[in-house]
Amino acid sequence: MNGARPDLSLAIIHYNTPELLAACLQSVERHARPLFRRVLLIDSASDRGDLGPVRARFPWVETIALPDNRGFGRAANYALRRLAEDDVLLLNADTELRPDAVEILADHLRAHPEVGIAGPRQIDGAGAWRPSCGGRPNLAEEWARRRQHRSPARETALVPGPVCWVSGSALWIRRATLRAAGLFDERFFLYFEDIDLCLRAGRAGFAVHYLPAATVIHHGGASAATTPARAEFEYRRSQLRFWQKHGGCATRAAVRLWIALRYSWRLFAARRDSGDADQARRVLRLVWRNDS
């Protein structure tokens, strides 16, 4: 694919990773800048650094600083509304484009009009594969995915084509898909919002494809690492909300029971006045209030 697509824009979501953001923008400048009609950076009220150096170093980037951090979905939706007529490549600020990644995605979507969402292969900074797609969500699939993220994994997603979901950290979405399926569900502060959106796109009649020939580096968890207790709490809240929305009665009960047992043991093992005990109490209140 040569030259810019008149209907393709890039949205980058940033929170508290200024060094990685600079690397992300450098990769865009090096490998894909001419392909985008607009490049929009949304900062979710970061408390590390400011956007002044970004504006000076990358004047072709439109920067918007939100007044507070209400989660990934809200920031992404803000960008998607601003880019209302375009297909959008959505990137986390802790990603870096590899050569030809955008062209491969664009060529595939041009050849497959039935595809509404597509995602590339992801590797970490050392070149190791990171799982970034999956089949129909169930508890076994979620357990396997979490296990793959925690420990080195043999690459299993090798074949391009249909999947149930791709990771929102690097995701191409057609504008027609958003019109039919809607934006991200902002009730998910962090985690699971990408799977939820892909499932809704599938129900609206659009295919979701994974393309391992296109590669993106994803340093993974960099923003969450700046506020680990908040990230853990939001993972559990989104996990409960996701299965409340997409799971059956037995699945919802199993998830709540498993989280309750896990955090009850954590509370028992922690010192009463420790931060770990406080975190366990917060999650347990979340489970039993049933208001995720």
N, C-alpha and C positions, 0 to 999 in steps of 0.2 A: 504494500500500500504506500503510495507516494503522496506527500502533502497532507495538509490538515483536513480533517473531516469537518464540514460545516455544522454538524449536529453532535459533536463529541466534546465534552468538557471533563475536567478533572477536579475532584473535590478531595481535600486532605483534611483529616480530623486530627487535631493536636491537643495533647494535654501533658504538660510538664516534662517534655523530652526535647529540649531545644537543640542539643547536639545531634540527635537522631533526625530531627526535622531538617536540619541543614543538609545532612547526608541524603535524605529523601529528595529534597528539592534539587540537589546537585545531580542525582540520578535522573530526575525528570528532564533537567536542562541538557544533560548529556545524551539521553537516549530517546526522548519522546516529546520535547517541548513543541516542535512544529505541528504535532498531530492534534493538539487541543485548541478548540476555539477560545476557551477560558480556563484559567486555573484559579480555583478558589480555596483558600485556607481558612478553616474555622478553628479558632482557639477557644477551648472550653474553660475560660477563667483560670488559666495556668498561674501558679504562683512562683514559677521559676523563669526568670528572664522576662523580656518583653518582645513585641513584634517589630520594634524599630530596626534592629539589624537585619531581619528578614526582608523588610520593605526596601532597605538600602541595597542588600546583596541581590535580591531577586525582584526587581521592579515589575516584572510581568505577572507577579502573583497578586491577586486580589485578597486582602487580608481582612478578616472580621473577627473581633474579639467579643465573645459573648459575656454578659455581665456576671453569670454564675454557671456552675457546672451541674447540669441536669441530666448528664449521661450521654453515651455515644449516640443513641437513637435520635435524641433531640437535636444534637449538633449535626448529624448527618441529614436529618430532615430539613434543617435550616438551609443547608447547602442545596439540597435537592429542589427546594422551593425556589431558591434564587436562580437555579439553572433549569427553569421550568420547561424549556423547549428542547432540551438536549438529552441524548444518552449520556450516562455519567460513569466514569471509572472512579470508584471510591477507594481511597487508600488510607490506612493508618499512617501516622507520622513516623512510626518506627519501621517502615518498609522502605525498600529500595528497588527500583525497576532494574531489571537486567536487559541487555540488548535484545531488541525485537519483541519483547513481551507484549507491548501494546499492539504492534502490527499483527502478531499472531492472533490475539483476541479479536481484533477488528476484522481480519480476513475471515475468521470462523463465523462470526455473527453475520457478516454479509452473505456468506454462503448458506447459512442456516437461519432463515427468518423465523422459524418456530422457537428459537432460543430466546428467552427473555432475560436470563441472568447467566453469567459465565464467570468462572474464577480460574486463576492460574495455579500452577504448582508453587509451593512455598518451601524455602530452605532457610535455615538459620544463618548467623554470621559466619559459622565454620563450614557451611555447605551441607549440613545434615538436613535431611528431609523433615518437614513439619506437616502433620496431617491438617488438611484444609478443606476437606469435603467428606461427605458421608451419605449413607443410605437412609432408609426410612427410620426416623428416630424411635428408639426403644431403650429400655434401661440397660440392656447388654451393650448396645452400641455406644451409649454415653459412657459407660464404665470403660470400655475399650479405648475410646477417644481420650479420656482423662489419663488413662495409663500410658498411652502413646506420648502425650504431652509431658508426662513426668519423667520418662526414661527414654534413652535412645531407641529408635524403632527402625525396623527394616521397612523400606518404602513398599507400600502395598497398592497405592493408587497410581497405576501406571498407564491405564488405557483411557484415552480421551472419550468423552461422550456423556450420556445422561447420568446424573446423580440426583439425590433428593435435595442436597444443600451444598453451598460453598461458603467459605469464611468471608465475613464482612470486612476483614482487614485488607482484602484486595478483591474487589467485586465490580464487575461491569454490569450495569442494569439499563435496559432499554426504557425509554420514556413511556412507551406503550404499556410496559409491564407495570410501571408505577400507577398509571391511570387505571388499570384494571384491578390490581391487587392492593393498592394503597401504599403509603409510606411505611417506614419503620414504626412499630408499636412502641411509643415512648414510655409505656409502663415498664419496659425492660430498661433499667438504668445502664446495665452493662452485662454482656453475655446473653446468648440465646436469641437476641433480636434478629440476627442474620438467618438463623435456622427458621424462625417464625416467618420471616418475610419470604424465604424461598418456598416454604410449604404453601403459603398463600398464593404465590406466583404459579405454582404447579396446579393449584385448584382453579386458578383463573385461565388455565389452558396453555401456559408457557412452559417450555422445557428449561431445565437448569443443567448446564454442561460444565464439566471440569476439563481443563486443557493443560496437561503436563508439559507440553512443548513450550508454553509460556511460563517463565520463571520470575518470581519476585522474592527478594530476601526479606524475611520478617524476623526482626529481633525478638519480638514476642514478649508480652507482659511488661514492657518497659514502663508504660504509664501506670499500670496497676502496682508495680513495685514501689512507686513513690508513696502510695497509700495502701499498704497491703491489707490492713484490717478492714478498711472500707471495701476493697476489692473482694475480699473473701465473703463479707456480708452480702454484697450485691450479687455475687455468684449464687449464693443460696437463695436469695430472694427471687432472682430470675429463674433459677431452677424450679422452684415451687410454682412460680407463675406459669412457666412454660408447660409443665405437666398438668397444671390446672386447666390450661387452655387446650392442650392437644392430647392429653392422656385419658384413659378410661378410669373408672372408679378404683379398680384394683391397683393400677399404676400410681394414681395419686396417693392412695393410702400407703403403698409400699415406699414411695419417696419420703413421705412425711415420717413414717416410722423409722426408716433408715437414718434420716437426719436427726431425729429426736434421740435415737440410741447413741449415735456417734457423738453428739454434743452433750448428752447427759454424762457419758463416760469422760469426756474432756473436762466437764465441770467438776466431776468427782475427783479427777486426777490433779486438777489445778489448785494452787493456793487460793483461798477464798477471796483475797483482795487483789489478785493479780489481773493483769490485762487479759490473759487468756480466759480466766473465769468470766470476766465481763463480756468478752466476745461470745462465749458459750451461752450466757444468759440471753444476750440479744438475739441470737439465732433461735434459741428455744422459744422465746416470746413470739418470734416471727412464725414458727411452726404452729404453735397452739392458738394464736390469734386467728389463723386461717384468713389473713388479709393480704397475702402476697400479691 
